[in-house]
């Protein structure tokens, strides 16, 4: 999805990636999801996994709702 989004951005805006806050935090959210899934497959500590899932959900929530409210970048997302 990140690759196809970058290809679409190249066609839409003429660039693959810009370091605006929403794109950067969305990338960090996807990396945290990948980390949580990796943890789930390779380790068996359920208490730590539950904390990671809650942290990942919180990060996703703040990325979707918090960053567009606080950002001054032109790429403000859907809000």
Secondary structure, 3 states (H helix, E strand, C coil): CHHHHHHHHHHHHCCCCCCCHHHHHHHHHHHHHHHHHHHHHHCCCHHHHHHHHHHHHHHHHHHHHHHHHHCCCCCCCCC
